[in-house]
Amino acid sequence: MEKEKDTWSYVNIWYLLIPLIFIALFFVFPLFKMVYMSFFQFTGVNQPLGSFTLENYTRFLSNADYWVILGKTLGLSFLSGILCTVLGYPVAYHLSRMQGRTKSLFTVLVLLPLWVPITVRLFGLMTLIERGTYFAVEAGLVYCGLPYMIIVLMGPIGNIDRSVEEASYVCGAGFWSTFFRVTLPLTRKGLISGFMLVFALNTAAFVVPVMLGAGKIITMTTLLYQQATYIYDWGFASAISMIFLVITMLLTNSGDYFENLMQKRRDRKGV
């Protein structure tokens, strides 16, 4: 028995080590290399790096045009998160109330776009809207983020005890009063999680601005691509990546801060 436990412990260790090694090779190591490159002058492909410098960072931070691109990227992602929340909540609400095969069928329909390559989906969208506009890019971001929002919200909504809502109706509250005072507060964490997921995914979106922006809408991802592949300034591209990564991480983690702040306010009120 002890030998069997030792065998399983050995196997479990490898189950943990394999993904850790994978993450280290394909995420941590490239990230550290990118941080390193951002502090040196890039002299060319397969060439030794130049001298240590902060110019790559000051070049971005001192240029208003780059800040405008950053603001547009975050603005498009933020708006897509709001639109996905507004559009996805009713769908998730009704799906979570369904039963049996009907629920399974409509859930598959929600997931179906995720099974189709994004380029195919966007080609279909290109036939419906004009490319090269902010509306087109925003529509593409919402189109790609909406299924994720619906799936995230289905769990919290489905976990609500129906008797809580029924008690609200018994006390004389209508549907909308029950929704805003009972249902919505109980799904607040799901809303924040879904919003942050969509926001994070869309800040990193590349195919959408390339295909629907038609070269007229520049986002941080397309700016990075231009610097790395056309201009071959990998040092500056690395610095842009680091700045963008830090800002995005701060914003996505602000959801937890907001939730903790709301919880403290409720605790002070005794709710």
N, C-alpha and C positions, 0 to 999 in steps of 0.2 A: 504493500500500500504506500509506504514511504517512498519507494523507488518510483512508483507511478506519479506521485505528487511532484517529485523532483524533476521528472521528465516533462510534466506539464508546465512547471515553473520555467524550465529551460526554453520550452516552446513559446511561452508567453513573453519572455524577454526578447526573443527574436521578432515576435509580432510587433513589439514596440520599437525595436531597433531599426527594422526595415523602413518604416515610414519616416523615422527620425533621420536616417541616412539620406533618404530621398529628399526630404525638406532641406537638409543641410547642403546637398549638392546643387539643387535646382532653385533654391530661394536664398538661403543665408549666404552662401559663398558669392553668388552674383551680386547680392545686395552690398556686401562688404567691398567687393571689387569696384562697384559703382561709386560708393562713398569715397574710396581711395582715389579713383580717377577724377572725381569732381574737384579735388584740391591741386590738380596738376594741369599744366598746359598740354594739350593734345597735339602732337607733332605729326601724326599720320598713322595709318593702319600698319600694324606690324613694326612700328617704330617705337623706340623707348620714349617714355613720358618726359615732358620738359620739367622745368623747375616748379617748385611749390608756389602756389598762388591762390589768392582769394578772388581773383578777377572773375572767375566763372559765376560766383555768387553775387558779387557787386554788380556785374553786368545785368543780371536779371532784376535785382532789387532796385536798381537805379533807373530802370527803363519803364516808363509808364505804359508803353504798349503791351509789355508782357503782363503787367498787372491787370490790364483790361481783358486780355485773353483768359487769365486766371479767373477773374470775376465772371466773365461770360460762361466759362465752364462750370463753375460752382452754381451760378444762377440757373443754367439749364438743368443741371442735375437736381437742384432743390425744387424747381418747379415740377419736374417730372415726378419727384417723390410725392408732392402734394396731389398732383393729378392722378397718380396711381392709387393713392389712398382714397380719394373721392370716388373714383370709378371702381376700384376693387372691393371696397367695403360692402356695398350692396350685393355684389355677386357672391362674395364669401359668406355673407349673412344668409342668403337664400340657400346656398350650397350646403352649409352646415346644418340647415333645418330639413334637408331632404333625407330620404331613407332608401336603402336597398339599391336596386339597379339604376334607378333614376339618378341618384347621387353619384354612383360610379361612372355613369355615362357622361354626365356634365363635368365631372372632375377630369376625365380623359380629354374632353374638349378643351378645357382650360390648359391642360398640359401639352396638348397637341402641338402648339407653336414651338415649344422647346425641343421637340423631336426633329424639327426641320432646320437645316442649316440657316444661320442668320443671314447669309448673303441671298439665299433663295427668298426668305421672308421680305427682305428689304427690296429686292427686285420687284416683288409684287406690290409693295408700297409705293415704289417709284412710278408705277403706272397710274396711281391715283392722285398724287400730289406733286406740286412743282418743286424741283430740286433747287438747292442753293439759297434756301431761306431758313430763318430760325424756326419757323413753324414746321418745316419739313424735318429738321433735326429733332425738335421737341417731340413731334409725333412719333418718330422712330424710337426715341428713348422711352416714351410711354408704352409703345407697342412691345418693346423688349422687356420692360420692367414689370408690366401689369401682371403676367402670370405668377411671378415670384411674390408679389404683394398679396394676391388672392390666396395662394397656398399658405403663406405665413399667417394670414388672418383667420383661415378656416379653423386652425387649432384652438386659439383662444376663444373664438365665438362658439365653437362646438362644445367647449368645456364649461360654458355657463350653465348653471343649474336652472332649468326651465321654471322650477317652482319659484325662483326669485323674481322672474319677470311676471309670473302669474300672480304673485303676491302684490306686485305693484298695480296690476290691473284690478285686483279685488279692492285695493284701497282707493280706487277711483281714477287712477292715472290712465291717460290715453296712450296710444302707441308711441307718439313722438316724445311725450314726457318720460315714458319708460325707457325709450331708446337713449335719450340724452342724460338721464339721471341714473340709469341702472346699467344698461347694456354697454354703452360707450365707455364709461369709467372702468368697467370690468375687463375691457379689452385694450386698455391704454398701453400696457406693455407690448402687446402684439402690434399695435399701431406704430409705436416707436421703433420696434425691431424691424418691421416691414419697411418703414420709411428709410431707416438707416441702411438696410440692405440694398434697396433700390438706388439710394443716393450714392453709395459706395460703388455699385456696379456701373452706374451711368457716368460717374466722374472718370472711370477708366475706359469708357466706351471709345472704340477706335473706328470700327467698321461703319457705325451709324454716321458720324460726321464726315467720313470719307465718301460714302456712297450718296448720302442725302444732302451733305453740305456742298458737294460739287466743287470743292476747292475754294469756295467763297466764305465758308464758316470755319474759322480756325479755332480749335480747342487745344487744351494742353497736350492731349495725346497726339494730335496731328503736328503740333509744334515740335514735340519730342522726336517724332518720326522724321521730320524735315531736317532737324539738326543732326540726327544720327546717321541718316542714309543719304541725304543729298549734299549737305554741307560737310559732313564727316567731322563735325566738332563734337567728339564724344565727351570731352571734358565738360563743355557747357551743357550738353544733353544730360549728363549725369547730375550736374548741379540742379538743373530744372527738375529732374526726377526726385531728388532729395527734398527740395522745397515743396513740391507738389505732394509728396508722400507725407511729410510732416503735417502740412495744413489739412490734408484729407483725414489723417488719423485723428487729429485734434477735433475735427468737426464730427466725425462718425462716433467718437467716444463721448461727445457732448450729450448724446442721448441718455447715457447712464447718469451723467451729472444732472440732467434735467429731471429724470425719474427720481433720483435721490432727493433733489430739492423739493419736488412735489410731495414725496413721502414725508419729509420733515414738516412741511406745512400742514399736512393732514394730521400728523402726530400732535402738533401744537394745538390744533383745533379739537383734538380728541375724536377724530373720525376713525 
